[in-house]
Amino acid sequence: MARAQGARAQMALAFETTYGTPPASGYTRMPFASATLGAEQPLLNSELLGYGRDPLPPIKDAVTSDGDVVVPIDAQAFGFWLKAAFGNPTTTGAEAPYTHEFQSGAWTLPSMSIETGMPEVPRYAMYSGCVLDQLSWQMQRSGLLTATARLVAQGETVGTATSAGTPATLELQRFGHFNGSIKRNGVNLGNVVSAEITYANNLDRIETIRSDGRIDGADPSIAALTGRIEVRFADQTLVTQAIDGDPCEMEFAYVLPSGESFTFVVHAVYLPRPRIEISGPQGVQATFDWQAARDATVGRMCTATLVNSIDAY
């Protein structure tokens, strides 16, 4: 009997026309490093008395479908996750390279159907009504560059054959930490040891009473964009900004030698006043847990721009 292995696992994704209804075609094969996306249904212990010391059978509770997918930040496939986070982009360019601009603040978000397959068993699980709740990643000097997409799904349907047909394939053009840079107000920000970026849609699950136990939807509420930058303490620039309470613009970017790029601009970053600790003879570092807000001039909180050879998402 064959045993399921992660090395043979597959993932296909397609955006839905109707929430919770998987499309019949149009799926794309997605690269991923790990996935906890799944449905679970806990059991409730019986509280009834009068039947002796041995408990009565448990009762099934509500079904919850959600989880995280760890994906590479690359020049092509990452655009699908950006669309899930921000909505449809504005695409410019008559021919490659195309520029896709994603803006925060959309009132509605697209839903996706995601199928994970383990062909050895076989087991193909289709998760319909997937809405992206949170997208986060880290910047550092070395290591593999990945992002974590947290999803809320409506439900799970399991079969022995794929429902995604033959998914379209993408060229994997992966960014690395070596391709990254950070700017503050258009000027390179030096002495940065690491950075974290987290964008959250703060989804509100519509948990109505249904015979199938599924949710009615997941609506975005007030978004949040937070993060952390850890810097070697070399000057007072960031501390002064934190004390004054003024915002700054921060740009997190990756550029490949072939021209593909991903740029994430946070238009109004507010820094807290940090504690400057001297913990030993080594260099002194400061950590800023920043928050972003809507910039009055630009009219939004952030802009993500992806330049690649894909003509549309």
matplotlib code that plots the C-alpha trace (Angstrom):
import matplotlib.pyplot as plt

x = [0.0, 1.4, 2.1, 1.5, 4.7, 5.0, 7.5, 4.7, 2.0, 0.4, -1.5, -3.8, -5.5, -8.3, -10.3, -14.0, -16.8, -19.3, -18.1, -17.9, -18.3, -15.1, -14.5, -14.6, -11.4, -8.7, -6.5, -2.8, -0.2, 1.2, 4.6, 4.5, 6.8, 4.1, 0.4, -1.8, -5.0, -7.6, -11.0, -11.5, -14.5, -13.9, -16.0, -17.9, -18.0, -21.4, -22.5, -25.4, -25.7, -27.6, -25.9, -23.1, -19.4, -18.8, -19.5, -22.1, -20.9, -19.6, -21.4, -19.8, -19.1, -19.0, -16.6, -13.7, -11.8, -8.7, -4.9, -1.6, 0.3, 4.0, 4.9, 8.1, 8.2, 8.7, 8.1, 5.0, 3.1, 3.3, 0.9, -2.0, -1.4, -1.2, -4.5, -6.0, -4.7, -5.6, -8.0, -7.5, -4.4, -4.0, -1.8, 0.1, 2.4, 1.6, 4.1, 6.4, 7.5, 4.1, 3.6, 0.9, 0.0, -2.0, -3.5, -4.8, -8.3, -10.5, -14.0, -14.3, -11.7, -11.8, -12.3, -10.3, -10.7, -7.5, -7.0, -4.3, -3.5, -1.7, -1.8, -0.4, -3.5, -5.2, -6.7, -7.6, -9.1, -10.8, -11.1, -13.7, -14.4, -10.8, -10.2, -6.8, -6.8, -3.1, 0.1, 3.5, 7.2, 10.6, 13.7, 17.1, 20.7, 20.5, 18.2, 15.2, 12.7, 9.1, 5.8, 3.0, -0.6, -3.3, -6.6, -10.2, -12.1, -15.8, -15.5, -13.6, -14.6, -12.5, -12.3, -10.1, -9.6, -8.5, -11.2, -8.6, -8.0, -4.6, -3.4, -1.4, 2.2, 4.3, 8.0, 9.6, 11.7, 12.4, 13.6, 16.2, 17.2, 20.3, 18.0, 16.3, 16.6, 14.9, 14.4, 13.1, 11.7, 13.4, 16.9, 18.5, 18.1, 21.4, 22.2, 19.1, 19.6, 16.1, 12.6, 9.1, 6.0, 2.5, -0.6, -3.9, -7.5, -8.9, -11.7, -15.0, -16.4, -20.2, -21.1, -24.8, -26.8, -26.6, -27.4, -23.9, -22.0, -20.2, -19.8, -21.7, -18.6, -15.6, -15.8, -12.8, -12.9, -10.4, -7.0, -3.8, -0.2, 2.4, 6.0, 9.3, 12.7, 15.8, 18.7, 22.3, 22.2, 24.3, 22.4, 19.3, 17.2, 14.6, 14.5, 14.0, 11.1, 9.6, 9.8, 8.4, 5.5, 5.9, 5.3, 7.7, 7.5, 9.2, 9.9, 10.7, 11.9, 13.4, 14.9, 16.2, 19.1, 16.8, 14.5, 11.6, 10.9, 8.6, 8.2, 6.1, 5.7, 4.2, 3.2, 2.8, 4.9, 4.7, 7.5, 7.3, 9.9, 12.2, 14.2, 17.9, 19.6, 23.3, 23.4, 27.1, 30.3, 28.8, 27.1, 23.9, 20.7, 17.3, 13.9, 11.0, 7.6, 6.1, 2.5, 1.1, -1.9, -3.7, -1.7, -3.8, -1.9, -1.7, -5.1, -4.2, -2.0, 0.3, 1.0, 2.5, 4.0, 5.0, 6.9, 7.0, 6.0, 2.4, 0.0, -3.0, -4.0]
y = [0.0, 3.4, 5.9, 9.7, 11.8, 15.5, 15.4, 14.2, 16.6, 19.0, 22.2, 23.9, 27.3, 29.1, 32.2, 31.7, 33.5, 32.6, 32.3, 28.6, 27.2, 25.7, 26.6, 23.8, 24.9, 27.6, 26.2, 27.0, 24.8, 26.6, 26.1, 25.7, 24.6, 23.4, 23.6, 23.2, 24.0, 21.5, 20.9, 19.7, 18.9, 18.4, 16.3, 17.5, 15.4, 14.4, 16.3, 14.0, 12.2, 9.2, 6.6, 5.4, 6.5, 5.6, 8.6, 8.6, 9.0, 12.5, 14.9, 16.5, 20.2, 22.7, 22.3, 24.7, 25.0, 27.1, 26.9, 28.3, 27.9, 28.6, 29.8, 31.2, 34.8, 34.6, 36.7, 34.9, 32.7, 35.3, 37.5, 35.1, 35.6, 39.4, 39.4, 37.3, 39.8, 43.1, 42.4, 42.8, 44.7, 47.5, 46.0, 48.2, 47.3, 46.4, 43.6, 41.9, 43.0, 43.8, 45.9, 44.8, 47.2, 46.0, 48.6, 48.2, 49.3, 47.2, 46.6, 43.1, 40.4, 37.5, 34.0, 31.0, 27.2, 25.4, 21.7, 19.8, 16.3, 13.2, 10.9, 7.9, 7.3, 8.8, 11.8, 15.1, 17.7, 20.7, 23.8, 26.2, 29.7, 30.4, 34.0, 35.3, 36.5, 37.4, 37.5, 37.8, 37.4, 38.2, 39.9, 38.9, 38.4, 34.7, 31.7, 30.9, 33.6, 32.5, 34.0, 32.6, 33.0, 32.4, 31.3, 30.9, 28.5, 27.7, 23.9, 20.8, 18.2, 15.1, 12.8, 10.1, 12.0, 15.6, 18.2, 20.7, 19.0, 19.8, 23.0, 25.6, 25.8, 28.8, 29.5, 29.6, 32.8, 32.9, 36.0, 35.6, 37.6, 38.6, 40.5, 42.5, 46.2, 48.5, 52.3, 55.0, 58.0, 57.0, 56.6, 53.2, 52.4, 51.0, 48.9, 46.8, 43.3, 41.9, 43.0, 41.5, 42.5, 41.3, 42.4, 41.3, 41.6, 40.7, 38.5, 38.3, 34.8, 34.7, 31.8, 31.3, 28.2, 25.8, 22.2, 21.5, 23.2, 25.6, 29.4, 31.8, 33.9, 35.7, 39.5, 41.8, 44.4, 47.1, 46.0, 46.0, 46.4, 45.9, 44.7, 44.9, 46.1, 45.4, 47.7, 48.2, 51.4, 53.8, 57.1, 58.8, 59.0, 56.4, 57.2, 60.9, 60.0, 57.8, 60.6, 63.2, 60.9, 61.6, 58.9, 57.9, 55.9, 52.5, 50.4, 46.7, 45.5, 42.5, 42.8, 39.9, 40.5, 39.6, 42.6, 41.0, 42.8, 42.9, 46.2, 46.7, 50.3, 51.3, 54.9, 55.9, 54.0, 55.0, 53.9, 53.4, 54.7, 51.7, 50.7, 50.9, 48.2, 47.5, 43.7, 43.1, 44.0, 43.4, 45.9, 47.6, 46.9, 48.5, 46.9, 49.0, 47.3, 49.6, 50.2, 51.5, 53.7, 55.3, 58.1, 61.1, 62.2, 58.8, 57.8, 54.3, 52.4, 50.4, 49.5, 46.2, 46.2, 43.0, 43.2, 40.0, 38.4, 37.5, 39.6, 39.3, 37.8]
z = [0.0, -1.0, 1.8, 1.3, 1.1, 1.1, -1.8, -4.1, -2.8, -5.3, -5.0, -7.5, -7.2, -9.0, -8.2, -7.8, -9.7, -6.9, -3.3, -2.3, -5.8, -7.2, -10.9, -13.4, -15.0, -14.9, -12.1, -11.8, -10.1, -7.1, -5.5, -1.7, 1.1, 3.6, 4.2, 7.3, 5.3, 6.4, 8.0, 11.5, 13.6, 17.4, 19.7, 22.7, 25.8, 27.1, 30.2, 31.0, 34.3, 35.5, 33.2, 35.5, 35.6, 32.0, 29.7, 26.9, 23.3, 22.4, 20.1, 17.0, 17.1, 14.3, 11.3, 11.0, 7.7, 7.7, 7.9, 6.7, 3.4, 3.3, -0.3, -1.9, -2.8, -6.5, -9.6, -10.9, -8.5, -5.6, -7.6, -6.9, -3.2, -3.6, -5.5, -2.7, -0.1, -1.9, -4.7, -8.5, -9.5, -12.0, -14.8, -17.2, -20.2, -23.8, -23.7, -21.1, -18.6, -17.1, -14.0, -11.6, -8.8, -5.8, -3.5, 0.1, 1.1, -1.2, 0.3, -1.2, -1.6, -4.2, -2.9, -4.2, -4.5, -3.5, -4.1, -2.3, -3.7, -2.4, -5.4, -3.6, -1.4, -3.5, -1.7, -3.3, -1.0, -2.5, -0.2, -1.5, -0.4, 0.6, 1.6, 2.7, 6.2, 6.7, 4.6, 6.4, 5.6, 7.0, 5.6, 6.8, 5.6, 4.5, 4.3, 2.1, 1.4, 2.0, 3.0, 5.1, 3.8, 6.4, 4.9, 6.0, 3.9, 3.7, 3.5, 2.4, -0.2, -0.4, -3.5, -5.0, -8.3, -9.0, -9.7, -11.0, -14.4, -15.8, -14.0, -15.8, -14.8, -14.1, -14.4, -10.9, -10.6, -6.9, -5.0, -2.3, 0.7, -1.2, -3.7, -0.9, 0.1, 2.6, 2.0, 4.3, 2.6, -0.6, 0.9, 1.7, 5.4, 6.7, 9.8, 9.5, 10.9, 10.2, 9.3, 9.6, 7.6, 8.4, 6.5, 8.0, 6.6, 10.0, 8.5, 10.1, 9.8, 9.1, 11.3, 10.6, 11.3, 8.4, 7.9, 6.4, 9.2, 6.9, 7.3, 5.0, 4.2, 5.6, 5.3, 5.7, 8.5, 9.4, 7.9, 9.9, 8.7, 11.3, 11.5, 13.2, 12.2, 14.2, 13.6, 14.9, 16.9, 14.9, 14.8, 16.3, 13.1, 13.9, 17.6, 16.8, 14.5, 17.2, 19.8, 17.4, 16.3, 12.6, 10.0, 7.3, 4.1, 4.0, 1.0, 1.1, -2.3, -4.2, -7.7, -9.8, -12.3, -15.1, -14.3, -12.3, -9.1, -6.1, -4.2, -1.1, -0.1, 3.3, 2.9, 6.6, 9.1, 12.8, 15.1, 18.9, 21.2, 21.9, 24.9, 24.1, 26.1, 26.6, 27.1, 26.8, 25.0, 21.6, 19.4, 20.7, 18.8, 18.9, 17.9, 16.5, 16.5, 13.8, 12.8, 9.5, 8.8, 5.9, 4.3, 3.7, 0.6, -1.2, 0.1, 1.2, 3.6, 1.2, -2.4, -3.7, -7.2, -9.0, -12.3, -14.4, -17.7, -16.7, -18.6, -16.1, -12.8]

ax = plt.figure().add_subplot(projection="3d")
ax.plot(x, y, z, "-o")
ax.set_aspect("equal")
plt.show()
